Amino acid sequence: MVAKQSATRVTPSTIMTLCLIVYAALEHRIRKGLAQQSLTFPDQKGKPTERPTARWVFQSFMDIHI
């Protein structure tokens, strides 16, 4: 008896692609929001930038404890 393979098999590359799409969409949303409000975000050297990466934003929340 041969086991049937699932037609909806998810590969690691599919998951990685989905993660990258979500990451890019998040960066776009952050940058769009900053531009609409004419705000900046400090980069890694503390200089203001209008195009922060999602990683910089995530790192700024590392020291917040609830």
Backbone as XML, in Angstrom:
<?xml version="1.0"?>
<chain id="A" units="angstrom">
  <residue number="1" name="MET">
    <atom name="N" x="0.846" y="-1.163" z="0.000"/>
    <atom name="CA" x="0.000" y="0.000" z="0.000"/>
    <atom name="C" x="0.901" y="1.240" z="0.000"/>
  </residue>
  <residue number="2" name="VAL">
    <atom name="N" x="0.634" y="2.173" z="-0.897"/>
    <atom name="CA" x="1.431" y="3.390" z="-1.031"/>
    <atom name="C" x="0.699" y="4.538" z="-0.341"/>
  </residue>
  <residue number="3" name="ALA">
    <atom name="N" x="1.423" y="5.261" z="0.495"/>
    <atom name="CA" x="0.826" y="6.401" z="1.195"/>
    <atom name="C" x="0.628" y="7.554" z="0.211"/>
  </residue>
  <residue number="4" name="LYS">
    <atom name="N" x="-0.518" y="8.212" z="0.306"/>
    <atom name="CA" x="-0.807" y="9.352" z="-0.557"/>
    <atom name="C" x="-0.111" y="10.592" z="-0.018"/>
  </residue>
  <residue number="5" name="GLN">
    <atom name="N" x="0.445" y="11.381" z="-0.944"/>
    <atom name="CA" x="1.067" y="12.635" z="-0.539"/>
    <atom name="C" x="0.027" y="13.739" z="-0.536"/>
  </residue>
  <residue number="6" name="SER">
    <atom name="N" x="0.187" y="14.653" z="0.379"/>
    <atom name="CA" x="-0.749" y="15.760" z="0.489"/>
    <atom name="C" x="-0.568" y="16.719" z="-0.679"/>
  </residue>
  <residue number="7" name="ALA">
    <atom name="N" x="-1.666" y="17.187" z="-1.233"/>
    <atom name="CA" x="-1.617" y="18.127" z="-2.350"/>
    <atom name="C" x="-1.237" y="19.524" z="-1.876"/>
  </residue>
  <residue number="8" name="THR">
    <atom name="N" x="-1.371" y="19.785" z="-0.589"/>
    <atom name="CA" x="-1.065" y="21.110" z="-0.048"/>
    <atom name="C" x="0.221" y="21.082" z="0.779"/>
  </residue>
  <residue number="9" name="ARG">
    <atom name="N" x="1.235" y="20.476" z="0.249"/>
    <atom name="CA" x="2.516" y="20.361" z="0.932"/>
    <atom name="C" x="3.224" y="21.718" z="0.931"/>
  </residue>
  <residue number="10" name="VAL">
    <atom name="N" x="3.632" y="22.159" z="2.095"/>
    <atom name="CA" x="4.300" y="23.450" z="2.234"/>
    <atom name="C" x="5.793" y="23.209" z="2.397"/>
  </residue>
  <residue number="11" name="THR">
    <atom name="N" x="6.564" y="23.804" z="1.513"/>
    <atom name="CA" x="8.009" y="23.639" z="1.582"/>
    <atom name="C" x="8.629" y="24.767" z="2.396"/>
  </residue>
  <residue number="12" name="PRO">
    <atom name="N" x="9.825" y="24.552" z="2.896"/>
    <atom name="CA" x="10.502" y="25.621" z="3.646"/>
    <atom name="C" x="10.700" y="26.895" z="2.811"/>
  </residue>
  <residue number="13" name="SER">
    <atom name="N" x="10.928" y="26.750" z="1.523"/>
    <atom name="CA" x="11.102" y="27.941" z="0.689"/>
    <atom name="C" x="9.806" y="28.734" z="0.575"/>
  </residue>
  <residue number="14" name="THR">
    <atom name="N" x="8.677" y="28.064" z="0.610"/>
    <atom name="CA" x="7.391" y="28.755" z="0.578"/>
    <atom name="C" x="7.188" y="29.547" z="1.865"/>
  </residue>
  <residue number="15" name="ILE">
    <atom name="N" x="7.532" y="28.959" z="2.976"/>
    <atom name="CA" x="7.402" y="29.640" z="4.270"/>
    <atom name="C" x="8.344" y="30.843" z="4.322"/>
  </residue>
  <residue number="16" name="MET">
    <atom name="N" x="9.580" y="30.667" z="3.849"/>
    <atom name="CA" x="10.542" y="31.764" z="3.843"/>
    <atom name="C" x="10.058" y="32.907" z="2.950"/>
  </residue>
  <residue number="17" name="THR">
    <atom name="N" x="9.501" y="32.589" z="1.807"/>
    <atom name="CA" x="8.977" y="33.610" z="0.899"/>
    <atom name="C" x="7.846" y="34.382" z="1.563"/>
  </residue>
  <residue number="18" name="LEU">
    <atom name="N" x="6.953" y="33.698" z="2.233"/>
    <atom name="CA" x="5.854" y="34.347" z="2.937"/>
    <atom name="C" x="6.382" y="35.266" z="4.041"/>
  </residue>
  <residue number="19" name="CYS">
    <atom name="N" x="7.385" y="34.822" z="4.778"/>
    <atom name="CA" x="7.978" y="35.645" z="5.838"/>
    <atom name="C" x="8.599" y="36.917" z="5.264"/>
  </residue>
  <residue number="20" name="LEU">
    <atom name="N" x="9.290" y="36.798" z="4.135"/>
    <atom name="CA" x="9.903" y="37.966" z="3.513"/>
    <atom name="C" x="8.864" y="38.954" z="3.001"/>
  </residue>
  <residue number="21" name="ILE">
    <atom name="N" x="7.746" y="38.442" z="2.508"/>
    <atom name="CA" x="6.658" y="39.319" z="2.046"/>
    <atom name="C" x="6.077" y="40.097" z="3.229"/>
  </residue>
  <residue number="22" name="VAL">
    <atom name="N" x="5.858" y="39.411" z="4.339"/>
    <atom name="CA" x="5.321" y="40.070" z="5.537"/>
    <atom name="C" x="6.308" y="41.112" z="6.054"/>
  </residue>
  <residue number="23" name="TYR">
    <atom name="N" x="7.589" y="40.793" z="6.071"/>
    <atom name="CA" x="8.621" y="41.707" z="6.536"/>
    <atom name="C" x="8.673" y="42.965" z="5.657"/>
  </residue>
  <residue number="24" name="ALA">
    <atom name="N" x="8.625" y="42.776" z="4.338"/>
    <atom name="CA" x="8.653" y="43.911" z="3.410"/>
    <atom name="C" x="7.400" y="44.768" z="3.551"/>
  </residue>
  <residue number="25" name="ALA">
    <atom name="N" x="6.258" y="44.141" z="3.747"/>
    <atom name="CA" x="5.012" y="44.893" z="3.925"/>
    <atom name="C" x="5.056" y="45.703" z="5.218"/>
  </residue>
  <residue number="26" name="LEU">
    <atom name="N" x="5.635" y="45.144" z="6.263"/>
    <atom name="CA" x="5.765" y="45.856" z="7.535"/>
    <atom name="C" x="6.672" y="47.082" z="7.384"/>
  </residue>
  <residue number="27" name="GLU">
    <atom name="N" x="7.810" y="46.921" z="6.713"/>
    <atom name="CA" x="8.697" y="48.060" z="6.481"/>
    <atom name="C" x="8.000" y="49.146" z="5.671"/>
  </residue>
  <residue number="28" name="HIS">
    <atom name="N" x="7.255" y="48.738" z="4.669"/>
    <atom name="CA" x="6.529" y="49.709" z="3.838"/>
    <atom name="C" x="5.530" y="50.491" z="4.686"/>
  </residue>
  <residue number="29" name="ARG">
    <atom name="N" x="4.809" y="49.782" z="5.538"/>
    <atom name="CA" x="3.806" y="50.419" z="6.395"/>
    <atom name="C" x="4.445" y="51.394" z="7.386"/>
  </residue>
  <residue number="30" name="ILE">
    <atom name="N" x="5.566" y="51.006" z="7.972"/>
    <atom name="CA" x="6.282" y="51.878" z="8.912"/>
    <atom name="C" x="6.751" y="53.139" z="8.203"/>
  </residue>
  <residue number="31" name="ARG">
    <atom name="N" x="7.388" y="52.971" z="7.049"/>
    <atom name="CA" x="7.936" y="54.108" z="6.316"/>
    <atom name="C" x="6.832" y="55.036" z="5.802"/>
  </residue>
  <residue number="32" name="LYS">
    <atom name="N" x="5.730" y="54.452" z="5.370"/>
    <atom name="CA" x="4.605" y="55.257" z="4.889"/>
    <atom name="C" x="4.021" y="56.086" z="6.040"/>
  </residue>
  <residue number="33" name="GLY">
    <atom name="N" x="3.869" y="55.462" z="7.200"/>
    <atom name="CA" x="3.339" y="56.174" z="8.371"/>
    <atom name="C" x="4.243" y="57.304" z="8.814"/>
  </residue>
  <residue number="34" name="LEU">
    <atom name="N" x="5.547" y="57.077" z="8.796"/>
    <atom name="CA" x="6.493" y="58.132" z="9.160"/>
    <atom name="C" x="6.428" y="59.290" z="8.167"/>
  </residue>
  <residue number="35" name="ALA">
    <atom name="N" x="6.329" y="58.975" z="6.879"/>
    <atom name="CA" x="6.284" y="60.013" z="5.846"/>
    <atom name="C" x="5.002" y="60.842" z="5.958"/>
  </residue>
  <residue number="36" name="GLN">
    <atom name="N" x="3.880" y="60.192" z="6.240"/>
    <atom name="CA" x="2.609" y="60.906" z="6.346"/>
    <atom name="C" x="2.613" y="61.891" z="7.512"/>
  </residue>
  <residue number="37" name="GLN">
    <atom name="N" x="3.317" y="61.558" z="8.571"/>
    <atom name="CA" x="3.345" y="62.420" z="9.749"/>
    <atom name="C" x="4.621" y="63.257" z="9.824"/>
  </residue>
  <residue number="38" name="SER">
    <atom name="N" x="5.441" y="63.195" z="8.787"/>
    <atom name="CA" x="6.711" y="63.926" z="8.726"/>
    <atom name="C" x="7.584" y="63.643" z="9.948"/>
  </residue>
  <residue number="39" name="LEU">
    <atom name="N" x="7.685" y="62.381" z="10.319"/>
    <atom name="CA" x="8.492" y="61.954" z="11.462"/>
    <atom name="C" x="9.727" y="61.198" z="10.992"/>
  </residue>
  <residue number="40" name="THR">
    <atom name="N" x="10.685" y="61.055" z="11.879"/>
    <atom name="CA" x="11.869" y="60.255" z="11.595"/>
    <atom name="C" x="12.053" y="59.234" z="12.702"/>
  </residue>
  <residue number="41" name="PHE">
    <atom name="N" x="12.976" y="58.315" z="12.477"/>
    <atom name="CA" x="13.278" y="57.259" z="13.443"/>
    <atom name="C" x="14.796" y="57.208" z="13.580"/>
  </residue>
  <residue number="42" name="PRO">
    <atom name="N" x="15.329" y="57.063" z="14.771"/>
    <atom name="CA" x="16.785" y="57.018" z="14.903"/>
    <atom name="C" x="17.369" y="55.725" z="14.333"/>
  </residue>
  <residue number="43" name="ASP">
    <atom name="N" x="18.447" y="55.882" z="13.559"/>
    <atom name="CA" x="19.109" y="54.691" z="13.033"/>
    <atom name="C" x="20.061" y="54.129" z="14.089"/>
  </residue>
  <residue number="44" name="GLN">
    <atom name="N" x="20.927" y="53.213" z="13.707"/>
    <atom name="CA" x="21.806" y="52.553" z="14.675"/>
    <atom name="C" x="22.837" y="53.503" z="15.285"/>
  </residue>
  <residue number="45" name="LYS">
    <atom name="N" x="23.129" y="54.585" z="14.586"/>
    <atom name="CA" x="24.083" y="55.563" z="15.107"/>
    <atom name="C" x="23.385" y="56.719" z="15.814"/>
  </residue>
  <residue number="46" name="GLY">
    <atom name="N" x="22.055" y="56.672" z="15.874"/>
    <atom name="CA" x="21.288" y="57.711" z="16.551"/>
    <atom name="C" x="20.874" y="58.868" z="15.652"/>
  </residue>
  <residue number="47" name="LYS">
    <atom name="N" x="21.260" y="58.808" z="14.377"/>
    <atom name="CA" x="20.879" y="59.864" z="13.449"/>
    <atom name="C" x="19.458" y="59.623" z="12.951"/>
  </residue>
  <residue number="48" name="PRO">
    <atom name="N" x="18.666" y="60.680" z="12.769"/>
    <atom name="CA" x="17.291" y="60.490" z="12.298"/>
    <atom name="C" x="17.250" y="60.030" z="10.833"/>
  </residue>
  <residue number="49" name="THR">
    <atom name="N" x="16.368" y="59.098" z="10.544"/>
    <atom name="CA" x="16.192" y="58.603" z="9.180"/>
    <atom name="C" x="14.707" y="58.458" z="8.887"/>
  </residue>
  <residue number="50" name="GLU">
    <atom name="N" x="14.350" y="58.630" z="7.631"/>
    <atom name="CA" x="12.957" y="58.453" z="7.210"/>
    <atom name="C" x="12.700" y="57.036" z="6.709"/>
  </residue>
  <residue number="51" name="ARG">
    <atom name="N" x="13.760" y="56.234" z="6.597"/>
    <atom name="CA" x="13.628" y="54.885" z="6.066"/>
    <atom name="C" x="14.229" y="53.833" z="7.005"/>
  </residue>
  <residue number="52" name="PRO">
    <atom name="N" x="13.633" y="53.651" z="8.170"/>
    <atom name="CA" x="14.173" y="52.648" z="9.100"/>
    <atom name="C" x="13.843" y="51.233" z="8.622"/>
  </residue>
  <residue number="53" name="THR">
    <atom name="N" x="14.662" y="50.294" z="9.035"/>
    <atom name="CA" x="14.352" y="48.899" z="8.747"/>
    <atom name="C" x="13.457" y="48.361" z="9.860"/>
  </residue>
  <residue number="54" name="ALA">
    <atom name="N" x="12.771" y="47.286" z="9.579"/>
    <atom name="CA" x="11.909" y="46.678" z="10.594"/>
    <atom name="C" x="12.753" y="46.197" z="11.779"/>
  </residue>
  <residue number="55" name="ARG">
    <atom name="N" x="13.961" y="45.756" z="11.491"/>
    <atom name="CA" x="14.838" y="45.291" z="12.575"/>
    <atom name="C" x="15.141" y="46.405" z="13.571"/>
  </residue>
  <residue number="56" name="TRP">
    <atom name="N" x="15.414" y="47.624" z="13.080"/>
    <atom name="CA" x="15.682" y="48.747" z="13.977"/>
    <atom name="C" x="14.471" y="49.026" z="14.864"/>
  </residue>
  <residue number="57" name="VAL">
    <atom name="N" x="13.298" y="48.965" z="14.262"/>
    <atom name="CA" x="12.071" y="49.217" z="15.030"/>
    <atom name="C" x="11.884" y="48.128" z="16.081"/>
  </residue>
  <residue number="58" name="PHE">
    <atom name="N" x="12.085" y="46.860" z="15.696"/>
    <atom name="CA" x="11.963" y="45.766" z="16.656"/>
    <atom name="C" x="12.956" y="45.922" z="17.796"/>
  </residue>
  <residue number="59" name="GLN">
    <atom name="N" x="14.198" y="46.311" z="17.480"/>
    <atom name="CA" x="15.218" y="46.470" z="18.509"/>
    <atom name="C" x="14.872" y="47.589" z="19.487"/>
  </residue>
  <residue number="60" name="SER">
    <atom name="N" x="14.159" y="48.597" z="19.039"/>
    <atom name="CA" x="13.788" y="49.683" z="19.947"/>
    <atom name="C" x="12.785" y="49.227" z="21.006"/>
  </residue>
  <residue number="61" name="PHE">
    <atom name="N" x="12.085" y="48.134" z="20.737"/>
    <atom name="CA" x="11.117" y="47.599" z="21.706"/>
    <atom name="C" x="11.725" y="46.549" z="22.631"/>
  </residue>
  <residue number="62" name="MET">
    <atom name="N" x="12.985" y="46.219" z="22.450"/>
    <atom name="CA" x="13.624" y="45.164" z="23.259"/>
    <atom name="C" x="13.686" y="45.511" z="24.744"/>
  </residue>
  <residue number="63" name="ASP">
    <atom name="N" x="13.835" y="46.783" z="25.072"/>
    <atom name="CA" x="13.980" y="47.173" z="26.472"/>
    <atom name="C" x="12.666" y="47.433" z="27.178"/>
  </residue>
  <residue number="64" name="ILE">
    <atom name="N" x="11.558" y="47.245" z="26.492"/>
    <atom name="CA" x="10.243" y="47.480" z="27.107"/>
    <atom name="C" x="9.790" y="46.190" z="27.796"/>
  </residue>
  <residue number="65" name="HIS">
    <atom name="N" x="9.523" y="46.301" z="29.075"/>
    <atom name="CA" x="9.062" y="45.138" z="29.855"/>
    <atom name="C" x="7.723" y="45.495" z="30.496"/>
  </residue>
  <residue number="66" name="ILE">
    <atom name="N" x="6.801" y="44.587" z="30.394"/>
    <atom name="CA" x="5.462" y="44.829" z="30.956"/>
    <atom name="C" x="5.310" y="44.055" z="32.236"/>
  </residue>
</chain>
